[in-house]
Amino acid sequence: MNFFTKIKLYIIVLIFSCNLIFAKSGFEAILNIPFGITLSYPNETLKNLGYKMSPNLDASVLLQTGYMFSIVENFSISALGEIGYSYDSFSVYKKENDISNIISCFTHNIQLGILSKFNIKQYSIGIGGGMKFPMYVNYLVKNNNSIVSKDSIKTADIKNYFDSVFSWYVKASIDYYVFFTDILALNIGAYFLYDFGLKGKKEYNNTIGFSSFDVGIQIGFRFGPKP
């Protein structure tokens, strides 16, 4: 067997092996709707004033797209980018002399991020993060459920109230796919997210910045090859 014949056989074997390994690789897209409970943490200024953690709700609509790389049988890795809308609510409270004081911040955001997913058969474990760009912020102060002050902050004014026009987040998720066909599945799962939130400028005594830990469920549809 001459040298060129050996090279040809080597290329054929390599191509055949790659086809076997990456046979299930391909484009992947997931439309997800996460919603759950958020636990807000008071910043240092509010903590010193006696404010404590308070629960609230959040929700999102996210499109995740990218590529799934098949590694071995029943195991693949997905590299995805995500974009969508998120609604976040931050609240802290304290009770003094039978008066309940609540400070809340509600944000409507454009969310951009990246997500890596490790797919094992019909299960998937994800980890990622990104940025949230607020389009609109409502800031409320209540005493015994009566509104004391209310501010609505639009996109153009975000920089006047906060140190940055975006905030960071990190998250993890676990999902289960119910396949209808070889390329279409129902996505059911849970997520855990830490939101670093927006930090208020010094002139506002840092009283309008919160961070939070979110936990909830997500449901959606996945388009792409089976892992």
N, C-alpha and C positions, 0 to 999 in steps of 0.2 A: 504494500500500500504506500503510494508516494505521499509527499508532504502536503500537496494541495488537496488530495482526497481526504486526508486526515483533518485538514482545516474545514472542509465542507461538512464532514460528519460531525465535527465539534460544533459548528454553527447550527446544524439541524437539531442536534441534541439540546443545545442551549435554548433555541427558540421553542422547542417542544416542552422543555422544562418550565420556561417562563409562562407558556400558555396554561400549563397545569396549575402553577402557583398563583397566577394572577387572573385566572379564568373568570372569577367573580368580581374583579375590580370594576369600578365604573363610577359614573356621575351619581351623586346622592343629593337629595333635597328633602328637607323636613319643615313642615309648617306646624309650629308649636304654639299652644296657648297655655302658659304657666299662670297659676294664681295660688295665693296662699296667705300666710300670716307673716307679718314683719314685726320684729322686736327692736324698737329704737333705743339707742344709747344716748344719754345726755352728754354734751361736751363738758369740758372741765369747768367752764364758767357756770353752766346750769347745774352741774353736779354739786358745786360749792354752794349753790343757792337752795339745795335740797331737792332738786328734781330727780325723778327715778324713771326707770325703763317703763315703756307703755306699749301694748300690742296694737296693731292696726292691720290693714289689708293692702295687698298689692296685686297687680295683674299685668300681663304683657301679651303681645302678639308678635312672634318672631319667625323669620324665615332664615333657615340655616341651609347653606349650599356649599358643595365642595366635592371631594373625591374620596372614594373608599378603596383602600389598598388591601387586597386579600394576601395574607401572609402564609397561613397553612389552612388545612381543612377546618371549617367552622370558626376561624379566627381571622379578624381583619381590623384595620385601623383607619378611622375616618379623620380627615383634616377639613374642617368646616369654618366658614365665615358666617357670622350672623348679623342681621339687620332687622330693626323693627321698632315698635312703639312700646314704651313701658310707662305704667302709672305707679308711682311710689308715694307712700304716705309715711311720714315720720311724726311721732308724737311722744312727748314726755310730760310727766305730771308731778304735782306735789299737793299735799293736803295740809292746810294750816288753819287753825281755829275754825274747823268745820267748813272751810272754804276750799273747794277743789280748783286748782289752777292747772290748766292744760295749755301747752304750746304745741302747735301742729304745723307741719309744712307738707304740702301736697304738690308733687311735681309731675308734669307731663313731659316725657323725654323721647328723643331719638336714641336708640341703643345700637351700638356698633361693637362687635367683638369677634373673637376667634374661639374655636372649641375643638379639642381632640377627643375622639371617642374610640374606646376599645370594645369591639364587638365580639361576643362569644355566643355563637348560635343565635338565639333570638333576644339575647340580653345585651345591653350596652351600658358602659360606664364612661361618663364624660367629665372633662375638667377643662376650664378655660377662664376667660375674663375679657374685659374691654372697658369701654367708656360710655357714659350717658350724657347726652347734651340736652339740658332742659329747654323746652320751648315756652313753658308757662309754669309759674310757681304761685301757689296760694299760701299765705302765711297767716295763721289765726292764733289769737290768744283768747282763752275763755276762762271765766270765773263762774263756777256752778252752772255750766252749760250756757251762760250768757256771753255773747261775743263782746270782748273789751276792745279789741282792735283787729283789723283785717287789712291785709295788703295783697295786691295782685301784681306780680312781677313778670313782665313780658321779656321775650328773648333779648331785645335791645337794651334792657335795663339790668340784665343778670350781672354784668361786670361791675355795676355800681353797688351791688349788695354783697357779692361773693368774691372770694379770692381768685376763682377760676370759673370759666364758662362751661366746664364739664367736670364729672366725677368719675372715679374708678370703681370697678366691681370685679370680684372673683367668684367663681361658682363651680359646683360639682353636681352631677346628675346621674341617675340610674333609670334605665328605660327597658321596657319589654315590647317587642314587636309582634303584632298579630297579623300575619300575612294573608291577604285576600288573593293575591296572585304572586308570581315570582318577583314582581317589581313594585307592588303597592301594599302598604301595611298600615295598620292603626298603631299609633305610638302612645303608650301609657307609661307614666313614670313619676318620679319625684325629683325635686331639686333642692339644693342648699346654696344660698347666695349671701355673700357679705358685701354690703354697699358702703363705701367709704363716705358717701354723701358730699354735699357742698359745704364749704367752710365759710362762715360769715366774715366780712371784713372787720378790722379792729374797731372802727368807729361804731359798729353795732354790738360791740362788747362780746363778739362771738356767740351771741344767743340764738342765731338762726341757722347754725350748722349742726347736723346730726349724722350719725352713722347707724347702720342697722344690720341685723342678721335675719334673713328670710328663709322660710321653709314652706314648701307647698307641693302641689301635684301639677302635672302637665299632661295635656292630651293633644294629639294632632295626627297628621298623616305623613308618612314617609314614602318617598319615591326613590327607588334605587335597587340594585341587586341584593339578594340575600347574602348575609355574611358567610 
